[in-house]
Amino acid sequence: MTLADIEVDLRQQRGALDLQDIVESAALFLEGAPAREIVRWAAATFGDRLCLTSSMSDALLIDLVSRVKPGVDVLFVDTGYHFAETVGTRDAVRQVYEVNVIDVRPSRTVEEQDRDLGPRLFGRNPDLCCFLRKVEPLNRALEPYLAWISGIRRDESPSRVGTKVVEWDAKRQMVKINPIAAWTQEDVDNYIADNGVLINPLHYDNYPSIGCAPCTRQVVEGEDPRSGRWAGLGKVECGIHL
């Protein structure tokens, strides 16, 4: 079976959304392929039922995908707790790249959540806060799509080591594409430099991994890049990629 056969087979099965066998075949064929080729396959296969997500830590994935699929939907989960620099990066992305940025918001504002569940939920129950402000809103936003592209990499954390370039997202019953799963930080840095990619200015202030402001701290030299996320809370993932 060739990649073209996989695309045809997938189109025939879309009605039933029986995509798992196709995902396994594509993962084998595309492992080791250049990131742009993985994106091309995704764009040709899923068309307008494909989107990508971005935390606006940088615009690498946006740059990569928009070169293949201009106008692609970019889902940005606006938790209400973002740094001003993150919101500014989102606004800059709208101006610089040929993409359609969609703000995804929780069902409750921060003020409403404080009223209903008490203030500073992020400190008392960070898993619940992440679910309410990130996971659940993104789940709703992804419903119209057959597949989504993420920028996670195997070298980011132990929980991501087994990431495949094409996966079945069982929780959401859709396809997940991770075109830079095999990239290293050096690969990321080189792509950003070579292509003039927009990055969140917080990176220049020792924030290598950027999440919500209350749950993200600066990282000192020698620390793991993700050690600034949920520091002291025994938490390493928000839940979106679990």
Contacts in CASP RR format, 6 or more apart in sequence:
PFRMAT RR
TARGET T0000
AUTHOR 0000-0000-0000
METHOD contacts of the structure
MODEL  1
MTLADIEVDLRQQRGALDLQDIVESAALFLEGAPAREIVRWAAATFGDRL
CLTSSMSDALLIDLVSRVKPGVDVLFVDTGYHFAETVGTRDAVRQVYEVN
VIDVRPSRTVEEQDRDLGPRLFGRNPDLCCFLRKVEPLNRALEPYLAWIS
GIRRDESPSRVGTKVVEWDAKRQMVKINPIAAWTQEDVDNYIADNGVLIN
PLHYDNYPSIGCAPCTRQVVEGEDPRSGRWAGLGKVECGIHL
1 9 0 8 1.000
1 25 0 8 1.000
3 26 0 8 1.000
3 29 0 8 1.000
3 30 0 8 1.000
3 41 0 8 1.000
6 22 0 8 1.000
6 25 0 8 1.000
6 26 0 8 1.000
6 29 0 8 1.000
6 45 0 8 1.000
7 41 0 8 1.000
7 44 0 8 1.000
7 45 0 8 1.000
9 22 0 8 1.000
10 19 0 8 1.000
10 22 0 8 1.000
10 45 0 8 1.000
11 45 0 8 1.000
13 19 0 8 1.000
13 22 0 8 1.000
14 146 0 8 1.000
17 146 0 8 1.000
17 173 0 8 1.000
17 174 0 8 1.000
19 146 0 8 1.000
19 168 0 8 1.000
19 174 0 8 1.000
19 175 0 8 1.000
20 168 0 8 1.000
22 175 0 8 1.000
23 166 0 8 1.000
23 167 0 8 1.000
23 168 0 8 1.000
23 175 0 8 1.000
24 168 0 8 1.000
26 41 0 8 1.000
26 166 0 8 1.000
27 164 0 8 1.000
27 165 0 8 1.000
27 166 0 8 1.000
27 167 0 8 1.000
30 37 0 8 1.000
30 38 0 8 1.000
30 41 0 8 1.000
30 165 0 8 1.000
30 166 0 8 1.000
31 164 0 8 1.000
31 165 0 8 1.000
32 165 0 8 1.000
32 182 0 8 1.000
33 165 0 8 1.000
35 64 0 8 1.000
35 179 0 8 1.000
35 180 0 8 1.000
35 183 0 8 1.000
36 64 0 8 1.000
36 67 0 8 1.000
36 68 0 8 1.000
36 179 0 8 1.000
38 165 0 8 1.000
38 166 0 8 1.000
38 177 0 8 1.000
38 179 0 8 1.000
39 64 0 8 1.000
39 65 0 8 1.000
39 68 0 8 1.000
39 69 0 8 1.000
39 149 0 8 1.000
39 177 0 8 1.000
39 179 0 8 1.000
40 68 0 8 1.000
42 50 0 8 1.000
42 147 0 8 1.000
42 149 0 8 1.000
42 177 0 8 1.000
42 179 0 8 1.000
43 50 0 8 1.000
43 65 0 8 1.000
43 68 0 8 1.000
43 69 0 8 1.000
43 72 0 8 1.000
45 147 0 8 1.000
46 145 0 8 1.000
46 146 0 8 1.000
46 147 0 8 1.000
46 175 0 8 1.000
47 69 0 8 1.000
49 144 0 8 1.000
49 145 0 8 1.000
49 146 0 8 1.000
49 147 0 8 1.000
50 69 0 8 1.000
50 72 0 8 1.000
50 73 0 8 1.000
50 145 0 8 1.000
50 146 0 8 1.000
50 147 0 8 1.000
50 148 0 8 1.000
50 149 0 8 1.000
51 72 0 8 1.000
51 73 0 8 1.000
51 74 0 8 1.000
51 75 0 8 1.000
51 102 0 8 1.000
51 142 0 8 1.000
51 145 0 8 1.000
51 147 0 8 1.000
51 148 0 8 1.000
51 149 0 8 1.000
52 61 0 8 1.000
52 62 0 8 1.000
52 65 0 8 1.000
52 72 0 8 1.000
52 73 0 8 1.000
52 74 0 8 1.000
52 75 0 8 1.000
52 148 0 8 1.000
52 149 0 8 1.000
52 150 0 8 1.000
53 74 0 8 1.000
53 75 0 8 1.000
53 76 0 8 1.000
53 77 0 8 1.000
53 138 0 8 1.000
53 148 0 8 1.000
53 149 0 8 1.000
53 150 0 8 1.000
53 151 0 8 1.000
53 240 0 8 1.000
54 61 0 8 1.000
54 62 0 8 1.000
54 74 0 8 1.000
54 75 0 8 1.000
54 76 0 8 1.000
54 93 0 8 1.000
55 76 0 8 1.000
55 77 0 8 1.000
55 86 0 8 1.000
55 210 0 8 1.000
55 211 0 8 1.000
56 76 0 8 1.000
56 82 0 8 1.000
56 86 0 8 1.000
56 87 0 8 1.000
56 88 0 8 1.000
56 89 0 8 1.000
56 90 0 8 1.000
56 93 0 8 1.000
56 200 0 8 1.000
56 210 0 8 1.000
57 86 0 8 1.000
57 89 0 8 1.000
57 199 0 8 1.000
57 200 0 8 1.000
57 203 0 8 1.000
57 209 0 8 1.000
57 210 0 8 1.000
57 211 0 8 1.000
58 89 0 8 1.000
58 192 0 8 1.000
58 197 0 8 1.000
58 198 0 8 1.000
58 199 0 8 1.000
58 200 0 8 1.000
58 203 0 8 1.000
59 89 0 8 1.000
59 93 0 8 1.000
59 96 0 8 1.000
59 97 0 8 1.000
59 197 0 8 1.000
59 198 0 8 1.000
59 199 0 8 1.000
60 151 0 8 1.000
60 180 0 8 1.000
60 188 0 8 1.000
60 191 0 8 1.000
60 192 0 8 1.000
60 197 0 8 1.000
61 149 0 8 1.000
61 150 0 8 1.000
61 151 0 8 1.000
61 179 0 8 1.000
61 180 0 8 1.000
62 74 0 8 1.000
62 93 0 8 1.000
62 97 0 8 1.000
62 99 0 8 1.000
63 97 0 8 1.000
63 191 0 8 1.000
63 195 0 8 1.000
63 196 0 8 1.000
63 197 0 8 1.000
63 198 0 8 1.000
64 179 0 8 1.000
64 180 0 8 1.000
64 191 0 8 1.000
65 72 0 8 1.000
65 99 0 8 1.000
65 149 0 8 1.000
65 179 0 8 1.000
66 72 0 8 1.000
66 97 0 8 1.000
66 98 0 8 1.000
66 99 0 8 1.000
70 98 0 8 1.000
70 99 0 8 1.000
71 98 0 8 1.000
71 99 0 8 1.000
71 100 0 8 1.000
72 99 0 8 1.000
72 100 0 8 1.000
73 99 0 8 1.000
73 100 0 8 1.000
73 102 0 8 1.000
73 145 0 8 1.000
74 93 0 8 1.000
74 99 0 8 1.000
74 100 0 8 1.000
74 101 0 8 1.000
74 102 0 8 1.000
75 102 0 8 1.000
75 104 0 8 1.000
75 138 0 8 1.000
75 141 0 8 1.000
75 142 0 8 1.000
75 148 0 8 1.000
76 90 0 8 1.000
76 101 0 8 1.000
76 102 0 8 1.000
76 103 0 8 1.000
76 104 0 8 1.000
77 104 0 8 1.000
77 105 0 8 1.000
77 133 0 8 1.000
77 134 0 8 1.000
77 137 0 8 1.000
77 138 0 8 1.000
77 141 0 8 1.000
78 87 0 8 1.000
78 103 0 8 1.000
78 104 0 8 1.000
78 105 0 8 1.000
79 106 0 8 1.000
79 133 0 8 1.000
79 134 0 8 1.000
79 212 0 8 1.000
80 105 0 8 1.000
80 106 0 8 1.000
80 109 0 8 1.000
80 110 0 8 1.000
80 133 0 8 1.000
80 212 0 8 1.000
81 110 0 8 1.000
81 122 0 8 1.000
81 133 0 8 1.000
81 212 0 8 1.000
81 213 0 8 1.000
81 214 0 8 1.000
81 215 0 8 1.000
82 211 0 8 1.000
82 212 0 8 1.000
82 213 0 8 1.000
83 200 0 8 1.000
83 202 0 8 1.000
83 210 0 8 1.000
83 211 0 8 1.000
83 213 0 8 1.000
83 216 0 8 1.000
85 200 0 8 1.000
85 201 0 8 1.000
85 202 0 8 1.000
86 200 0 8 1.000
86 202 0 8 1.000
86 210 0 8 1.000
86 211 0 8 1.000
89 198 0 8 1.000
89 199 0 8 1.000
89 200 0 8 1.000
89 201 0 8 1.000
90 101 0 8 1.000
90 103 0 8 1.000
92 198 0 8 1.000
93 99 0 8 1.000
93 101 0 8 1.000
93 198 0 8 1.000
94 101 0 8 1.000
96 198 0 8 1.000
97 198 0 8 1.000
102 141 0 8 1.000
104 137 0 8 1.000
104 138 0 8 1.000
104 140 0 8 1.000
104 141 0 8 1.000
105 137 0 8 1.000
106 113 0 8 1.000
106 132 0 8 1.000
106 133 0 8 1.000
106 136 0 8 1.000
106 137 0 8 1.000
107 132 0 8 1.000
107 136 0 8 1.000
107 137 0 8 1.000
108 116 0 8 1.000
108 132 0 8 1.000
113 121 0 8 1.000
113 129 0 8 1.000
113 132 0 8 1.000
113 133 0 8 1.000
114 120 0 8 1.000
114 121 0 8 1.000
117 128 0 8 1.000
120 214 0 8 1.000
121 128 0 8 1.000
121 129 0 8 1.000
121 132 0 8 1.000
122 129 0 8 1.000
122 212 0 8 1.000
122 214 0 8 1.000
122 215 0 8 1.000
123 129 0 8 1.000
123 214 0 8 1.000
123 215 0 8 1.000
123 233 0 8 1.000
126 215 0 8 1.000
126 230 0 8 1.000
126 233 0 8 1.000
126 235 0 8 1.000
127 235 0 8 1.000
127 239 0 8 1.000
130 238 0 8 1.000
130 239 0 8 1.000
131 239 0 8 1.000
133 212 0 8 1.000
134 238 0 8 1.000
134 239 0 8 1.000
134 240 0 8 1.000
135 238 0 8 1.000
135 239 0 8 1.000
135 240 0 8 1.000
138 240 0 8 1.000
139 171 0 8 1.000
139 172 0 8 1.000
142 148 0 8 1.000
142 172 0 8 1.000
142 174 0 8 1.000
145 174 0 8 1.000
146 174 0 8 1.000
146 175 0 8 1.000
147 174 0 8 1.000
147 175 0 8 1.000
147 176 0 8 1.000
147 177 0 8 1.000
148 169 0 8 1.000
148 174 0 8 1.000
148 175 0 8 1.000
148 176 0 8 1.000
148 177 0 8 1.000
149 176 0 8 1.000
149 177 0 8 1.000
149 178 0 8 1.000
149 179 0 8 1.000
150 176 0 8 1.000
150 177 0 8 1.000
150 178 0 8 1.000
150 241 0 8 1.000
151 178 0 8 1.000
151 179 0 8 1.000
151 180 0 8 1.000
151 181 0 8 1.000
152 160 0 8 1.000
152 163 0 8 1.000
152 178 0 8 1.000
152 181 0 8 1.000
152 241 0 8 1.000
153 160 0 8 1.000
153 163 0 8 1.000
153 178 0 8 1.000
153 180 0 8 1.000
153 181 0 8 1.000
153 182 0 8 1.000
153 183 0 8 1.000
153 184 0 8 1.000
153 188 0 8 1.000
154 160 0 8 1.000
154 161 0 8 1.000
154 162 0 8 1.000
154 163 0 8 1.000
154 181 0 8 1.000
154 182 0 8 1.000
155 183 0 8 1.000
155 184 0 8 1.000
155 185 0 8 1.000
156 209 0 8 1.000
156 225 0 8 1.000
156 226 0 8 1.000
157 226 0 8 1.000
157 236 0 8 1.000
157 237 0 8 1.000
159 236 0 8 1.000
159 237 0 8 1.000
159 241 0 8 1.000
159 242 0 8 1.000
160 241 0 8 1.000
163 178 0 8 1.000
163 181 0 8 1.000
164 178 0 8 1.000
164 181 0 8 1.000
165 177 0 8 1.000
165 178 0 8 1.000
165 179 0 8 1.000
165 181 0 8 1.000
165 182 0 8 1.000
166 175 0 8 1.000
166 176 0 8 1.000
166 177 0 8 1.000
166 178 0 8 1.000
167 175 0 8 1.000
167 176 0 8 1.000
167 177 0 8 1.000
167 178 0 8 1.000
168 175 0 8 1.000
168 176 0 8 1.000
169 175 0 8 1.000
169 176 0 8 1.000
180 187 0 8 1.000
180 188 0 8 1.000
183 191 0 8 1.000
185 225 0 8 1.000
191 197 0 8 1.000
192 199 0 8 1.000
200 207 0 8 1.000
200 210 0 8 1.000
202 210 0 8 1.000
203 210 0 8 1.000
205 218 0 8 1.000
206 218 0 8 1.000
206 219 0 8 1.000
206 220 0 8 1.000
207 216 0 8 1.000
207 218 0 8 1.000
207 219 0 8 1.000
207 228 0 8 1.000
208 219 0 8 1.000
208 225 0 8 1.000
208 226 0 8 1.000
209 216 0 8 1.000
209 219 0 8 1.000
209 225 0 8 1.000
209 226 0 8 1.000
209 228 0 8 1.000
209 229 0 8 1.000
210 216 0 8 1.000
211 229 0 8 1.000
215 229 0 8 1.000
215 230 0 8 1.000
215 233 0 8 1.000
216 228 0 8 1.000
216 229 0 8 1.000
217 228 0 8 1.000
217 231 0 8 1.000
218 228 0 8 1.000
219 225 0 8 1.000
219 227 0 8 1.000
219 228 0 8 1.000
226 236 0 8 1.000
229 235 0 8 1.000
229 236 0 8 1.000
230 236 0 8 1.000
END
